[in-house]
Amino acid sequence: MRERGVVIDGPDPKTLIGPISPAEIREAVRGELKERLRGWSDGSWPAEEMTHRGAQAFEIETVCRALQTIETAELMTKAQAVAWALDTLPGRWRSLIEWSQALRGDRTRDETKVAEVMSFLRWAVSEVRG
């Protein structure tokens, strides 16, 4: 809102919200990644949310966006973050990320990728500890 919001009516968001430092952005995103891993690991997220392809694709995109944000301290779209991830992350994740793009929005239940998605999430959390 503050950086890219368009004022239609009322005050400019910059007069209401102070700037957020790159360190604050990175810390918030690290915390969100850890929370997502906890939710996927401890069963607190409903199985339905973990076992359909669309949710798995969403999670992969979210991890890409989080990693990109931590690296650059810029907030990009998921599509931009996925492109960044394909160019930047280790090759071992390429096929999973590409798979996620092919099955975005697919509500088919499929547990075959759950372990790999969790592995990607665990890897991401281990990469951003700080």
N, CA, C and O atoms as CSV, one atom per row, in Angstrom:
chain,resi,resn,atom,element,x,y,z
A,1,MET,N,N,0.822,-1.197,0.000
A,1,MET,CA,C,0.000,0.000,0.000
A,1,MET,C,C,0.861,1.253,0.000
A,1,MET,O,O,0.652,2.171,-0.793
A,2,ARG,N,N,1.826,1.271,0.901
A,2,ARG,CA,C,2.608,2.490,1.058
A,2,ARG,C,C,3.393,2.827,-0.203
A,2,ARG,O,O,3.415,3.980,-0.633
A,3,GLU,N,N,4.034,1.826,-0.794
A,3,GLU,CA,C,4.931,2.090,-1.915
A,3,GLU,C,C,4.244,2.099,-3.271
A,3,GLU,O,O,4.661,2.827,-4.172
A,4,ARG,N,N,3.198,1.299,-3.427
A,4,ARG,CA,C,2.590,1.174,-4.748
A,4,ARG,C,C,1.102,1.491,-4.775
A,4,ARG,O,O,0.457,1.373,-5.817
A,5,GLY,N,N,0.564,1.889,-3.645
A,5,GLY,CA,C,-0.863,2.188,-3.578
A,5,GLY,C,C,-1.227,3.394,-4.432
A,5,GLY,O,O,-0.442,4.329,-4.589
A,6,VAL,N,N,-2.423,3.350,-4.970
A,6,VAL,CA,C,-2.932,4.456,-5.770
A,6,VAL,C,C,-4.034,5.129,-4.966
A,6,VAL,O,O,-5.005,4.487,-4.565
A,7,VAL,N,N,-3.877,6.415,-4.738
A,7,VAL,CA,C,-4.866,7.161,-3.961
A,7,VAL,C,C,-6.070,7.453,-4.849
A,7,VAL,O,O,-5.954,8.099,-5.890
A,8,ILE,N,N,-7.217,6.967,-4.419
A,8,ILE,CA,C,-8.468,7.268,-5.105
A,8,ILE,C,C,-9.197,8.361,-4.342
A,8,ILE,O,O,-9.767,9.283,-4.926
A,9,ASP,N,N,-9.162,8.234,-3.029
A,9,ASP,CA,C,-9.799,9.222,-2.173
A,9,ASP,C,C,-9.103,9.163,-0.824
A,9,ASP,O,O,-8.775,8.077,-0.346
A,10,GLY,N,N,-8.879,10.278,-0.222
A,10,GLY,CA,C,-8.265,10.300,1.093
A,10,GLY,C,C,-6.778,10.570,1.022
A,10,GLY,O,O,-6.239,10.916,-0.030
A,11,PRO,N,N,-6.121,10.406,2.166
A,11,PRO,CA,C,-4.704,10.766,2.244
A,11,PRO,C,C,-3.801,9.754,1.542
A,11,PRO,O,O,-4.159,8.589,1.366
A,12,ASP,N,N,-2.658,10.216,1.158
A,12,ASP,CA,C,-1.620,9.356,0.593
A,12,ASP,C,C,-1.182,8.380,1.683
A,12,ASP,O,O,-0.920,8.808,2.807
A,13,PRO,N,N,-1.094,7.062,1.384
A,13,PRO,CA,C,-0.673,6.092,2.404
A,13,PRO,C,C,0.672,6.431,3.040
A,13,PRO,O,O,0.919,6.058,4.187
A,14,LYS,N,N,1.537,7.125,2.323
A,14,LYS,CA,C,2.844,7.481,2.876
A,14,LYS,C,C,2.722,8.428,4.059
A,14,LYS,O,O,3.640,8.530,4.873
A,15,THR,N,N,1.592,9.120,4.158
A,15,THR,CA,C,1.386,9.999,5.309
A,15,THR,C,C,0.842,9.237,6.512
A,15,THR,O,O,0.816,9.773,7.620
A,16,LEU,N,N,0.404,7.989,6.310
A,16,LEU,CA,C,-0.178,7.179,7.378
A,16,LEU,C,C,0.736,6.061,7.865
A,16,LEU,O,O,0.651,5.634,9.017
A,17,ILE,N,N,1.606,5.595,6.982
A,17,ILE,CA,C,2.452,4.439,7.278
A,17,ILE,C,C,3.906,4.834,7.043
A,17,ILE,O,O,4.260,5.323,5.970
A,18,GLY,N,N,4.732,4.620,8.042
A,18,GLY,CA,C,6.152,4.919,7.888
A,18,GLY,C,C,6.839,3.902,7.000
A,18,GLY,O,O,6.299,2.824,6.754
A,19,PRO,N,N,8.015,4.232,6.522
A,19,PRO,CA,C,8.758,3.288,5.686
A,19,PRO,C,C,9.129,2.039,6.473
A,19,PRO,O,O,9.325,2.080,7.688
A,20,ILE,N,N,9.218,0.937,5.756
A,20,ILE,CA,C,9.616,-0.337,6.357
A,20,ILE,C,C,10.997,-0.666,5.812
A,20,ILE,O,O,11.205,-0.686,4.599
A,21,SER,N,N,11.923,-0.919,6.698
A,21,SER,CA,C,13.310,-1.155,6.281
A,21,SER,C,C,13.453,-2.528,5.627
A,21,SER,O,O,12.651,-3.424,5.889
A,22,PRO,N,N,14.466,-2.697,4.781
A,22,PRO,CA,C,14.739,-4.015,4.205
A,22,PRO,C,C,14.928,-5.088,5.281
A,22,PRO,O,O,14.494,-6.225,5.099
A,23,ALA,N,N,15.565,-4.741,6.389
A,23,ALA,CA,C,15.752,-5.713,7.477
A,23,ALA,C,C,14.412,-6.150,8.065
A,23,ALA,O,O,14.221,-7.328,8.367
A,24,GLU,N,N,13.488,-5.209,8.226
A,24,GLU,CA,C,12.161,-5.544,8.760
A,24,GLU,C,C,11.398,-6.435,7.782
A,24,GLU,O,O,10.716,-7.374,8.192
A,25,ILE,N,N,11.515,-6.138,6.498
A,25,ILE,CA,C,10.849,-6.967,5.483
A,25,ILE,C,C,11.407,-8.382,5.530
A,25,ILE,O,O,10.653,-9.354,5.558
A,26,ARG,N,N,12.722,-8.490,5.541
A,26,ARG,CA,C,13.355,-9.816,5.557
A,26,ARG,C,C,12.951,-10.610,6.795
A,26,ARG,O,O,12.644,-11.798,6.698
A,27,GLU,N,N,12.950,-9.962,7.952
A,27,GLU,CA,C,12.594,-10.658,9.187
A,27,GLU,C,C,11.146,-11.136,9.163
A,27,GLU,O,O,10.854,-12.251,9.596
A,28,ALA,N,N,10.251,-10.311,8.667
A,28,ALA,CA,C,8.837,-10.708,8.577
A,28,ALA,C,C,8.669,-11.905,7.643
A,28,ALA,O,O,7.905,-12.823,7.941
A,29,VAL,N,N,9.364,-11.900,6.537
A,29,VAL,CA,C,9.240,-12.998,5.580
A,29,VAL,C,C,9.866,-14.276,6.141
A,29,VAL,O,O,9.322,-15.364,5.950
A,30,ARG,N,N,10.995,-14.158,6.827
A,30,ARG,CA,C,11.579,-15.332,7.489
A,30,ARG,C,C,10.574,-15.956,8.461
A,30,ARG,O,O,10.390,-17.173,8.488
A,31,GLY,N,N,9.933,-15.105,9.253
A,31,GLY,CA,C,8.941,-15.593,10.209
A,31,GLY,C,C,7.781,-16.284,9.527
A,31,GLY,O,O,7.305,-17.315,10.001
A,32,GLU,N,N,7.320,-15.729,8.419
A,32,GLU,CA,C,6.218,-16.352,7.675
A,32,GLU,C,C,6.625,-17.714,7.119
A,32,GLU,O,O,5.842,-18.661,7.174
A,33,LEU,N,N,7.831,-17.820,6.591
A,33,LEU,CA,C,8.295,-19.116,6.085
A,33,LEU,C,C,8.328,-20.156,7.207
A,33,LEU,O,O,7.887,-21.290,7.021
A,34,LYS,N,N,8.847,-19.767,8.361
A,34,LYS,CA,C,8.902,-20.696,9.490
A,34,LYS,C,C,7.503,-21.119,9.920
A,34,LYS,O,O,7.280,-22.281,10.261
A,35,GLU,N,N,6.567,-20.186,9.906
A,35,GLU,CA,C,5.185,-20.500,10.285
A,35,GLU,C,C,4.546,-21.452,9.272
A,35,GLU,O,O,3.807,-22.361,9.650
A,36,ARG,N,N,4.829,-21.242,7.997
A,36,ARG,CA,C,4.280,-22.127,6.968
A,36,ARG,C,C,4.840,-23.537,7.146
A,36,ARG,O,O,4.100,-24.515,7.036
A,37,LEU,N,N,6.129,-23.646,7.418
A,37,LEU,CA,C,6.731,-24.964,7.640
A,37,LEU,C,C,6.100,-25.632,8.845
A,37,LEU,O,O,5.794,-26.824,8.804
A,38,ARG,N,N,5.901,-24.880,9.917
A,38,ARG,CA,C,5.246,-25.450,11.103
A,38,ARG,C,C,3.868,-25.989,10.749
A,38,ARG,O,O,3.511,-27.098,11.147
A,39,GLY,N,N,3.098,-25.212,10.008
A,39,GLY,CA,C,1.750,-25.628,9.629
A,39,GLY,C,C,1.727,-26.885,8.775
A,39,GLY,O,O,0.859,-27.743,8.938
A,40,TRP,N,N,2.680,-26.987,7.872
A,40,TRP,CA,C,2.746,-28.179,7.014
A,40,TRP,C,C,3.284,-29.376,7.792
A,40,TRP,O,O,2.916,-30.514,7.498
A,41,SER,N,N,4.140,-29.144,8.766
A,41,SER,CA,C,4.804,-30.240,9.477
A,41,SER,C,C,3.999,-30.815,10.629
A,41,SER,O,O,4.043,-32.020,10.876
A,42,ASP,N,N,3.268,-29.971,11.333
A,42,ASP,CA,C,2.606,-30.460,12.546
A,42,ASP,C,C,1.149,-30.846,12.346
A,42,ASP,O,O,0.466,-31.204,13.305
A,43,GLY,N,N,0.668,-30.778,11.121
A,43,GLY,CA,C,-0.703,-31.178,10.841
A,43,GLY,C,C,-1.737,-30.125,11.179
A,43,GLY,O,O,-2.933,-30.410,11.131
A,44,SER,N,N,-1.314,-28.909,11.521
A,44,SER,CA,C,-2.296,-27.884,11.863
A,44,SER,C,C,-3.000,-27.329,10.625
A,44,SER,O,O,-4.050,-26.697,10.744
A,45,TRP,N,N,-2.441,-27.554,9.457
A,45,TRP,CA,C,-3.133,-27.168,8.232
A,45,TRP,C,C,-3.986,-28.349,7.787
A,45,TRP,O,O,-3.529,-29.491,7.840
A,46,PRO,N,N,-5.197,-28.097,7.357
A,46,PRO,CA,C,-6.067,-29.203,6.937
A,46,PRO,C,C,-5.438,-29.997,5.798
A,46,PRO,O,O,-4.826,-29.431,4.892
A,47,ALA,N,N,-5.597,-31.313,5.858
A,47,ALA,CA,C,-5.040,-32.185,4.815
A,47,ALA,C,C,-5.513,-31.757,3.435
A,47,ALA,O,O,-4.756,-31.849,2.469
A,48,GLU,N,N,-6.746,-31.293,3.326
A,48,GLU,CA,C,-7.280,-30.840,2.037
A,48,GLU,C,C,-6.420,-29.731,1.451
A,48,GLU,O,O,-6.233,-29.649,0.237
A,49,GLU,N,N,-5.900,-28.881,2.324
A,49,GLU,CA,C,-5.073,-27.770,1.851
A,49,GLU,C,C,-3.682,-28.222,1.421
A,49,GLU,O,O,-2.990,-27.503,0.700
A,50,MET,N,N,-3.280,-29.385,1.852
A,50,MET,CA,C,-1.944,-29.862,1.512
A,50,MET,C,C,-1.949,-30.881,0.381
A,50,MET,O,O,-0.922,-31.099,-0.263
A,51,THR,N,N,-3.074,-31.493,0.141
A,51,THR,CA,C,-3.064,-32.614,-0.797
A,51,THR,C,C,-3.654,-32.295,-2.158
A,51,THR,O,O,-3.705,-33.182,-3.011
A,52,HIS,N,N,-4.097,-31.082,-2.400
A,52,HIS,CA,C,-4.517,-30.813,-3.771
A,52,HIS,C,C,-3.439,-30.011,-4.476
A,52,HIS,O,O,-2.753,-29.180,-3.881
A,53,ARG,N,N,-3.318,-30.286,-5.749
A,53,ARG,CA,C,-2.218,-29.733,-6.549
A,53,ARG,C,C,-2.159,-28.215,-6.506
A,53,ARG,O,O,-1.073,-27.637,-6.450
A,54,GLY,N,N,-3.304,-27.572,-6.530
A,54,GLY,CA,C,-3.326,-26.117,-6.508
A,54,GLY,C,C,-2.717,-25.551,-5.241
A,54,GLY,O,O,-1.987,-24.561,-5.293
A,55,ALA,N,N,-3.005,-26.164,-4.106
A,55,ALA,CA,C,-2.426,-25.704,-2.840
A,55,ALA,C,C,-0.923,-25.932,-2.826
A,55,ALA,O,O,-0.167,-25.104,-2.319
A,56,GLN,N,N,-0.496,-27.050,-3.379
A,56,GLN,CA,C,0.935,-27.327,-3.442
A,56,GLN,C,C,1.631,-26.312,-4.359
A,56,GLN,O,O,2.703,-25.805,-4.029
A,57,ALA,N,N,1.022,-26.027,-5.494
A,57,ALA,CA,C,1.582,-25.034,-6.417
A,57,ALA,C,C,1.636,-23.660,-5.743
A,57,ALA,O,O,2.625,-22.938,-5.869
A,58,PHE,N,N,0.573,-23.311,-5.033
A,58,PHE,CA,C,0.535,-22.039,-4.308
A,58,PHE,C,C,1.675,-21.964,-3.301
A,58,PHE,O,O,2.338,-20.933,-3.181
A,59,GLU,N,N,1.903,-23.052,-2.581
A,59,GLU,CA,C,2.967,-23.075,-1.573
A,59,GLU,C,C,4.336,-22.913,-2.224
A,59,GLU,O,O,5.184,-22.184,-1.710
A,60,ILE,N,N,4.553,-23.576,-3.331
A,60,ILE,CA,C,5.828,-23.459,-4.039
A,60,ILE,C,C,6.044,-22.019,-4.501
A,60,ILE,O,O,7.134,-21.469,-4.339
A,61,GLU,N,N,5.019,-21.417,-5.069
A,61,GLU,CA,C,5.118,-20.013,-5.502
A,61,GLU,C,C,5.381,-19.091,-4.318
A,61,GLU,O,O,6.165,-18.148,-4.425
A,62,THR,N,N,4.739,-19.358,-3.205
A,62,THR,CA,C,4.909,-18.542,-2.002
A,62,THR,C,C,6.349,-18.634,-1.497
A,62,THR,O,O,6.939,-17.630,-1.098
A,63,VAL,N,N,6.906,-19.838,-1.518
A,63,VAL,CA,C,8.302,-20.015,-1.107
A,63,VAL,C,C,9.229,-19.256,-2.053
A,63,VAL,O,O,10.163,-18.591,-1.604
A,64,CYS,N,N,8.978,-19.349,-3.354
A,64,CYS,CA,C,9.796,-18.604,-4.324
A,64,CYS,C,C,9.733,-17.114,-4.039
A,64,CYS,O,O,10.754,-16.426,-4.052
A,65,ARG,N,N,8.539,-16.626,-3.785
A,65,ARG,CA,C,8.378,-15.192,-3.516
A,65,ARG,C,C,9.079,-14.794,-2.220
A,65,ARG,O,O,9.700,-13.734,-2.145
A,66,ALA,N,N,8.979,-15.635,-1.214
A,66,ALA,CA,C,9.641,-15.343,0.058
A,66,ALA,C,C,11.157,-15.299,-0.128
A,66,ALA,O,O,11.813,-14.376,0.353
A,67,LEU,N,N,11.707,-16.275,-0.813
A,67,LEU,CA,C,13.150,-16.304,-1.035
A,67,LEU,C,C,13.619,-15.099,-1.838
A,67,LEU,O,O,14.652,-14.503,-1.536
A,68,GLN,N,N,12.856,-14.749,-2.855
A,68,GLN,CA,C,13.197,-13.581,-3.670
A,68,GLN,C,C,13.133,-12.312,-2.833
A,68,GLN,O,O,14.000,-11.447,-2.963
A,69,THR,N,N,12.139,-12.184,-1.989
A,69,THR,CA,C,11.993,-11.001,-1.140
A,69,THR,C,C,13.144,-10.908,-0.146
A,69,THR,O,O,13.688,-9.826,0.072
A,70,ILE,N,N,13.513,-12.021,0.452
A,70,ILE,CA,C,14.623,-12.018,1.399
A,70,ILE,C,C,15.926,-11.641,0.693
A,70,ILE,O,O,16.743,-10.899,1.238
A,71,GLU,N,N,16.108,-12.145,-0.494
A,71,GLU,CA,C,17.340,-11.851,-1.247
A,71,GLU,C,C,17.416,-10.393,-1.676
A,71,GLU,O,O,18.479,-9.778,-1.580
A,72,THR,N,N,16.313,-9.833,-2.146
A,72,THR,CA,C,16.348,-8.505,-2.764
A,72,THR,C,C,15.697,-7.407,-1.926
A,72,THR,O,O,15.906,-6.223,-2.188
A,73,ALA,N,N,14.909,-7.789,-0.921
A,73,ALA,CA,C,14.115,-6.856,-0.113
A,73,ALA,C,C,13.118,-6.084,-0.969
A,73,ALA,O,O,12.689,-4.993,-0.592
A,74,GLU,N,N,12.746,-6.644,-2.118
A,74,GLU,CA,C,11.725,-6.063,-2.986
A,74,GLU,C,C,10.527,-7.005,-3.036
A,74,GLU,O,O,10.683,-8.226,-3.025
A,75,LEU,N,N,9.345,-6.429,-3.090
A,75,LEU,CA,C,8.127,-7.225,-3.178
A,75,LEU,C,C,7.702,-7.304,-4.637
A,75,LEU,O,O,7.297,-6.305,-5.232
A,76,MET,N,N,7.797,-8.489,-5.199
A,76,MET,CA,C,7.427,-8.711,-6.594
A,76,MET,C,C,6.203,-9.613,-6.647
A,76,MET,O,O,5.788,-10.189,-5.642
A,77,THR,N,N,5.644,-9.721,-7.832
A,77,THR,CA,C,4.525,-10.642,-8.011
A,77,THR,C,C,5.044,-12.074,-7.912
A,77,THR,O,O,6.247,-12.318,-8.005
A,78,LYS,N,N,4.132,-13.004,-7.724
A,78,LYS,CA,C,4.551,-14.407,-7.688
A,78,LYS,C,C,5.151,-14.821,-9.024
A,78,LYS,O,O,6.131,-15.565,-9.057
A,79,ALA,N,N,4.578,-14.350,-10.122
A,79,ALA,CA,C,5.117,-14.703,-11.439
A,79,ALA,C,C,6.552,-14.210,-11.578
A,79,ALA,O,O,7.404,-14.937,-12.087
A,80,GLN,N,N,6.829,-13.002,-11.140
A,80,GLN,CA,C,8.195,-12.475,-11.191
A,80,GLN,C,C,9.116,-13.278,-10.270
A,80,GLN,O,O,10.259,-13.568,-10.623
A,81,ALA,N,N,8.615,-13.632,-9.099
A,81,ALA,CA,C,9.420,-14.394,-8.146
A,81,ALA,C,C,9.714,-15.796,-8.662
A,81,ALA,O,O,10.814,-16.308,-8.455
A,82,VAL,N,N,8.756,-16.421,-9.327
A,82,VAL,CA,C,8.984,-17.741,-9.909
A,82,VAL,C,C,10.057,-17.653,-10.990
A,82,VAL,O,O,10.945,-18.502,-11.050
A,83,ALA,N,N,9.982,-16.638,-11.839
A,83,ALA,CA,C,11.009,-16.448,-12.871
A,83,ALA,C,C,12.377,-16.251,-12.218
A,83,ALA,O,O,13.370,-16.826,-12.664
A,84,TRP,N,N,12.426,-15.440,-11.161
A,84,TRP,CA,C,13.664,-15.232,-10.413
A,84,TRP,C,C,14.178,-16.567,-9.865
A,84,TRP,O,O,15.363,-16.876,-9.992
A,85,ALA,N,N,13.298,-17.347,-9.265
A,85,ALA,CA,C,13.686,-18.625,-8.665
A,85,ALA,C,C,14.244,-19.589,-9.714
A,85,ALA,O,O,15.239,-20.271,-9.470
A,86,LEU,N,N,13.605,-19.640,-10.867
A,86,LEU,CA,C,14.088,-20.532,-11.921
A,86,LEU,C,C,15.489,-20.143,-12.377
A,86,LEU,O,O,16.273,-21.005,-12.775
A,87,ASP,N,N,15.807,-18.866,-12.323
A,87,ASP,CA,C,17.136,-18.391,-12.711
A,87,ASP,C,C,18.158,-18.469,-11.587
A,87,ASP,O,O,19.360,-18.486,-11.852
A,88,THR,N,N,17.707,-18.516,-10.333
A,88,THR,CA,C,18.602,-18.304,-9.198
A,88,THR,C,C,18.785,-19.520,-8.300
A,88,THR,O,O,19.900,-19.801,-7.860
A,89,LEU,N,N,17.710,-20.241,-8.026
A,89,LEU,CA,C,17.791,-21.337,-7.049
A,89,LEU,C,C,18.532,-22.536,-7.623
A,89,LEU,O,O,18.655,-22.670,-8.841
A,90,PRO,N,N,19.026,-23.410,-6.744
A,90,PRO,CA,C,19.713,-24.613,-7.219
A,90,PRO,C,C,18.837,-25.418,-8.180
A,90,PRO,O,O,17.617,-25.486,-8.031
A,91,GLY,N,N,19.486,-26.014,-9.154
A,91,GLY,CA,C,18.782,-26.770,-10.190
A,91,GLY,C,C,17.907,-27.891,-9.675
A,91,GLY,O,O,16.964,-28.301,-10.352
A,92,ARG,N,N,18.203,-28.389,-8.495
A,92,ARG,CA,C,17.406,-29.515,-7.976
A,92,ARG,C,C,15.945,-29.135,-7.755
A,92,ARG,O,O,15.091,-30.017,-7.666
A,93,TRP,N,N,15.638,-27.830,-7.665
A,93,TRP,CA,C,14.260,-27.386,-7.433
A,93,TRP,C,C,13.542,-27.002,-8.726
A,93,TRP,O,O,12.334,-26.768,-8.707
A,94,ARG,N,N,14.250,-26.933,-9.832
A,94,ARG,CA,C,13.675,-26.474,-11.095
A,94,ARG,C,C,12.433,-27.280,-11.498
A,94,ARG,O,O,11.399,-26.694,-11.822
A,95,SER,N,N,12.522,-28.586,-11.482
A,95,SER,CA,C,11.374,-29.387,-11.949
A,95,SER,C,C,10.158,-29.195,-11.047
A,95,SER,O,O,9.029,-29.178,-11.536
A,96,LEU,N,N,10.367,-29.049,-9.744
A,96,LEU,CA,C,9.241,-28.822,-8.832
A,96,LEU,C,C,8.588,-27.471,-9.116
A,96,LEU,O,O,7.363,-27.364,-9.147
A,97,ILE,N,N,9.402,-26.451,-9.321
A,97,ILE,CA,C,8.864,-25.122,-9.608
A,97,ILE,C,C,8.125,-25.133,-10.945
A,97,ILE,O,O,7.034,-24.572,-11.052
A,98,GLU,N,N,8.701,-25.758,-11.953
A,98,GLU,CA,C,8.024,-25.855,-13.253
A,98,GLU,C,C,6.722,-26.639,-13.132
A,98,GLU,O,O,5.718,-26.273,-13.743
A,99,TRP,N,N,6.733,-27.714,-12.350
A,99,TRP,CA,C,5.518,-28.501,-12.116
A,99,TRP,C,C,4.433,-27.616,-11.515
A,99,TRP,O,O,3.266,-27.698,-11.899
A,100,SER,N,N,4.831,-26.769,-10.568
A,100,SER,CA,C,3.834,-25.911,-9.907
A,100,SER,C,C,3.152,-24.985,-10.902
A,100,SER,O,O,1.963,-24.697,-10.762
A,101,GLN,N,N,3.877,-24.520,-11.891
A,101,GLN,CA,C,3.300,-23.593,-12.858
A,101,GLN,C,C,2.324,-24.290,-13.792
A,101,GLN,O,O,1.348,-23.690,-14.242
A,102,ALA,N,N,2.587,-25.541,-14.078
A,102,ALA,CA,C,1.698,-26.306,-14.956
A,102,ALA,C,C,0.382,-26.667,-14.268
A,102,ALA,O,O,-0.623,-26.904,-14.938
A,103,LEU,N,N,0.384,-26.709,-12.927
A,103,LEU,CA,C,-0.805,-27.191,-12.221
A,103,LEU,C,C,-1.436,-26.142,-11.303
A,103,LEU,O,O,-2.184,-26.485,-10.387
A,104,ARG,N,N,-1.141,-24.890,-11.543
A,104,ARG,CA,C,-1.754,-23.814,-10.764
A,104,ARG,C,C,-3.273,-23.913,-10.834
A,104,ARG,O,O,-3.843,-24.063,-11.915
A,105,GLY,N,N,-3.913,-23.831,-9.695
A,105,GLY,CA,C,-5.372,-23.838,-9.657
A,105,GLY,C,C,-6.017,-25.204,-9.800
A,105,GLY,O,O,-7.242,-25.311,-9.736
A,106,ASP,N,N,-5.236,-26.236,-9.989
A,106,ASP,CA,C,-5.757,-27.602,-10.138
A,106,ASP,C,C,-6.194,-28.107,-8.763
A,106,ASP,O,O,-5.376,-28.191,-7.847
A,107,ARG,N,N,-7.468,-28.442,-8.615
A,107,ARG,CA,C,-7.994,-28.888,-7.321
A,107,ARG,C,C,-7.955,-30.406,-7.164
A,107,ARG,O,O,-8.546,-30.944,-6.228
A,108,THR,N,N,-7.274,-31.092,-8.061
A,108,THR,CA,C,-7.169,-32.549,-7.973
A,108,THR,C,C,-6.362,-32.931,-6.734
A,108,THR,O,O,-5.282,-32.397,-6.480
A,109,ARG,N,N,-6.920,-33.871,-5.972
A,109,ARG,CA,C,-6.172,-34.380,-4.818
A,109,ARG,C,C,-5.027,-35.236,-5.331
A,109,ARG,O,O,-5.220,-36.116,-6.170
A,110,ASP,N,N,-3.838,-34.971,-4.819
A,110,ASP,CA,C,-2.653,-35.699,-5.266
A,110,ASP,C,C,-1.597,-35.543,-4.187
A,110,ASP,O,O,-1.054,-34.456,-3.989
A,111,GLU,N,N,-1.312,-36.623,-3.498
A,111,GLU,CA,C,-0.351,-36.569,-2.398
A,111,GLU,C,C,1.072,-36.867,-2.838
A,111,GLU,O,O,1.979,-36.873,-2.006
A,112,THR,N,N,1.290,-37.112,-4.120
A,112,THR,CA,C,2.608,-37.540,-4.580
A,112,THR,C,C,3.680,-36.466,-4.445
A,112,THR,O,O,4.864,-36.798,-4.405
A,113,LYS,N,N,3.313,-35.209,-4.375
A,113,LYS,CA,C,4.302,-34.127,-4.276
A,113,LYS,C,C,4.404,-33.523,-2.878
A,113,LYS,O,O,5.246,-32.653,-2.652
A,114,VAL,N,N,3.575,-33.958,-1.943
A,114,VAL,CA,C,3.569,-33.351,-0.610
A,114,VAL,C,C,4.959,-33.411,0.021
A,114,VAL,O,O,5.437,-32.401,0.537
A,115,ALA,N,N,5.605,-34.550,-0.007
A,115,ALA,CA,C,6.926,-34.685,0.613
A,115,ALA,C,C,7.945,-33.765,-0.058
A,115,ALA,O,O,8.790,-33.180,0.619
A,116,GLU,N,N,7.872,-33.633,-1.371
A,116,GLU,CA,C,8.813,-32.767,-2.078
A,116,GLU,C,C,8.558,-31.287,-1.773
A,116,GLU,O,O,9.495,-30.502,-1.626
A,117,VAL,N,N,7.275,-30.920,-1.680
A,117,VAL,CA,C,6.939,-29.543,-1.314
A,117,VAL,C,C,7.462,-29.246,0.093
A,117,VAL,O,O,8.041,-28.187,0.335
A,118,MET,N,N,7.256,-30.177,1.009
A,118,MET,CA,C,7.757,-29.986,2.373
A,118,MET,C,C,9.280,-29.914,2.396
A,118,MET,O,O,9.854,-29.147,3.169
A,119,SER,N,N,9.932,-30.705,1.558
A,119,SER,CA,C,11.388,-30.664,1.472
A,119,SER,C,C,11.858,-29.293,0.970
A,119,SER,O,O,12.831,-28.740,1.482
A,120,PHE,N,N,11.166,-28.759,-0.023
A,120,PHE,CA,C,11.484,-27.428,-0.554
A,120,PHE,C,C,11.304,-26.373,0.529
A,120,PHE,O,O,12.143,-25.486,0.685
A,121,LEU,N,N,10.217,-26.469,1.268
A,121,LEU,CA,C,9.948,-25.523,2.347
A,121,LEU,C,C,11.000,-25.634,3.448
A,121,LEU,O,O,11.484,-24.619,3.948
A,122,ARG,N,N,11.353,-26.858,3.826
A,122,ARG,CA,C,12.397,-27.045,4.845
A,122,ARG,C,C,13.732,-26.468,4.364
A,122,ARG,O,O,14.438,-25.800,5.119
A,123,TRP,N,N,14.064,-26.732,3.109
A,123,TRP,CA,C,15.302,-26.205,2.539
A,123,TRP,C,C,15.292,-24.681,2.585
A,123,TRP,O,O,16.281,-24.062,2.978
A,124,ALA,N,N,14.182,-24.082,2.187
A,124,ALA,CA,C,14.083,-22.624,2.165
A,124,ALA,C,C,14.278,-22.034,3.557
A,124,ALA,O,O,14.998,-21.050,3.722
A,125,VAL,N,N,13.637,-22.632,4.554
A,125,VAL,CA,C,13.779,-22.140,5.927
A,125,VAL,C,C,15.240,-22.264,6.377
A,125,VAL,O,O,15.769,-21.361,7.024
A,126,SER,N,N,15.884,-23.373,6.036
A,126,SER,CA,C,17.287,-23.536,6.439
A,126,SER,C,C,18.191,-22.519,5.735
A,126,SER,O,O,19.213,-22.114,6.290
A,127,GLU,N,N,17.829,-22.113,4.542
A,127,GLU,CA,C,18.627,-21.149,3.787
A,127,GLU,C,C,18.516,-19.727,4.315
A,127,GLU,O,O,19.436,-18.928,4.142
A,128,VAL,N,N,17.409,-19.407,4.953
A,128,VAL,CA,C,17.165,-18.007,5.345
A,128,VAL,C,C,17.315,-17.756,6.842
A,128,VAL,O,O,16.990,-16.670,7.321
A,129,ARG,N,N,17.793,-18.724,7.565
A,129,ARG,CA,C,17.997,-18.491,9.007
A,129,ARG,C,C,18.953,-17.339,9.179
A,129,ARG,O,O,19.976,-17.238,8.501
A,130,GLY,N,N,18.597,-16.481,10.095
A,130,GLY,CA,C,19.488,-15.358,10.309
A,130,GLY,C,C,18.989,-14.421,11.355
A,130,GLY,O,O,19.640,-13.418,11.647
